[in-house]
Amino acid sequence: NIFEDSEPGNRFNVPYQVQTTVRIAQYLAMIIALIMEEEIPTGLYLLRMISKESLHTKFPKMQFRKFVLSAIVRLVMGYLFLFNTFLVVAQATAVLDIFYDVLALQFLQQLDDIAFNLAKIDVFG
């Protein structure tokens, strides 16, 4: 648990006085995560561009509220991904740890995209 070992003024247990290379890697990792994160723009695009009428015309069996719920879930997952990336990167003390952690988080996000694509082609029912 990240809150158990934290100090009162350092709630997320962020190490201070890390090496400059680690600090640079932290900033780069956050920039990379922001650039590669695609759930938030996709969710906003879906909510903005697809109206109830156009959804019903193209997919008559799909309910609009389920469509909106899936777009909101996509948005929430995007923001949770960014928050999780921030915590992992901020707590890192070595450059390699940062990039391995960001790589693992990107892999998990890709699994999420695969699940959404499978749901789109109605694999899950």
C-alpha positions as CSV (number, residue, x, y, z in Angstrom):
1,N,0.0,0.0,0.0
2,I,1.5,3.3,-1.0
3,F,0.0,5.2,1.9
4,E,1.2,3.0,4.7
5,D,4.9,3.9,4.5
6,S,4.4,7.5,3.6
7,E,5.3,10.4,5.8
8,P,2.7,13.0,6.9
9,G,4.0,15.6,4.4
10,N,4.7,13.1,1.6
11,R,1.4,11.3,1.1
12,F,2.4,9.5,-2.1
13,N,5.9,8.5,-0.8
14,V,7.7,10.5,-3.6
15,P,11.5,10.4,-3.1
16,Y,13.2,13.7,-2.9
17,Q,16.7,14.6,-3.9
18,V,16.9,12.0,-6.7
19,Q,19.6,12.2,-9.3
20,T,19.2,14.6,-12.2
21,T,19.0,11.7,-14.7
22,V,16.1,10.2,-12.8
23,R,14.3,13.5,-12.7
24,I,14.8,14.0,-16.5
25,A,13.6,10.4,-17.1
26,Q,10.5,11.1,-14.9
27,Y,9.6,14.1,-17.0
28,L,10.2,12.2,-20.3
29,A,8.1,9.3,-19.1
30,M,5.2,11.5,-18.3
31,I,5.4,13.3,-21.7
32,I,5.5,9.9,-23.4
33,A,2.6,8.7,-21.4
34,L,0.6,11.8,-22.2
35,I,1.4,11.4,-25.9
36,M,0.6,7.7,-26.1
37,E,-2.6,7.8,-24.0
38,E,-5.5,7.4,-26.4
39,E,-8.5,6.5,-24.2
40,I,-9.4,10.1,-23.3
41,P,-9.3,11.5,-26.9
42,T,-11.2,8.5,-28.2
43,G,-13.9,8.7,-25.5
44,L,-14.3,12.4,-26.0
45,Y,-14.5,12.0,-29.8
46,L,-17.1,9.3,-29.5
47,L,-19.3,11.4,-27.1
48,R,-19.0,14.4,-29.3
49,M,-19.3,13.1,-32.8
50,I,-21.8,10.2,-32.5
51,S,-25.4,11.3,-31.9
52,K,-28.3,9.2,-30.7
53,E,-29.8,9.2,-34.2
54,S,-26.7,8.3,-36.0
55,L,-26.0,5.5,-33.6
56,H,-29.5,4.1,-34.0
57,T,-29.3,4.4,-37.8
58,K,-26.0,2.5,-38.0
59,F,-26.6,0.0,-35.1
60,P,-30.3,-0.3,-34.5
61,K,-29.9,-2.9,-31.7
62,M,-27.5,-0.9,-29.7
63,Q,-28.8,1.2,-26.8
64,F,-27.5,4.8,-26.7
65,R,-27.1,4.7,-22.9
66,K,-24.8,1.6,-23.2
67,F,-22.8,3.5,-25.8
68,V,-22.5,6.6,-23.5
69,L,-21.5,4.3,-20.6
70,S,-18.8,2.6,-22.6
71,A,-17.4,6.0,-23.7
72,I,-17.4,7.3,-20.1
73,V,-15.7,4.1,-18.9
74,R,-13.1,4.7,-21.6
75,L,-12.6,8.3,-20.2
76,V,-12.3,7.1,-16.6
77,M,-9.8,4.4,-17.6
78,G,-7.7,7.0,-19.4
79,Y,-7.6,9.3,-16.4
80,L,-6.9,6.4,-14.1
81,F,-4.1,5.3,-16.4
82,L,-2.5,8.8,-16.3
83,F,-2.9,9.0,-12.5
84,N,-1.3,5.5,-12.1
85,T,1.5,6.5,-14.4
86,F,2.1,9.6,-12.4
87,L,2.3,7.7,-9.2
88,V,4.6,5.0,-10.6
89,V,6.9,7.5,-12.2
90,A,7.0,9.9,-9.3
91,Q,7.9,7.1,-6.9
92,A,10.7,5.7,-9.0
93,T,14.3,6.1,-8.0
94,A,16.1,4.6,-11.0
95,V,15.9,5.4,-14.7
96,L,15.5,1.8,-15.8
97,D,12.7,1.3,-13.3
98,I,10.8,4.2,-14.8
99,F,10.9,2.9,-18.3
100,Y,10.1,-0.7,-17.4
101,D,7.1,0.5,-15.4
102,V,5.9,2.8,-18.2
103,L,6.3,-0.1,-20.6
104,A,4.3,-2.4,-18.4
105,L,1.5,0.2,-18.0
106,Q,1.4,0.7,-21.8
107,F,1.1,-3.1,-22.2
108,L,-1.9,-3.1,-19.9
109,Q,-3.5,-0.3,-21.7
110,Q,-3.1,-2.2,-25.0
111,L,-4.9,-5.1,-23.4
112,D,-7.7,-2.7,-22.6
113,D,-7.8,-1.6,-26.3
114,I,-8.0,-5.3,-27.4
115,A,-10.9,-5.8,-25.0
116,F,-12.7,-2.8,-26.4
117,N,-12.1,-3.9,-30.0
118,L,-13.4,-7.4,-29.2
119,A,-16.5,-5.9,-27.6
120,K,-17.0,-3.8,-30.7
121,I,-17.2,-6.8,-33.0
122,D,-19.6,-8.4,-30.5
123,V,-17.4,-11.2,-29.3
124,F,-18.6,-10.8,-25.7
125,G,-22.3,-10.7,-26.6
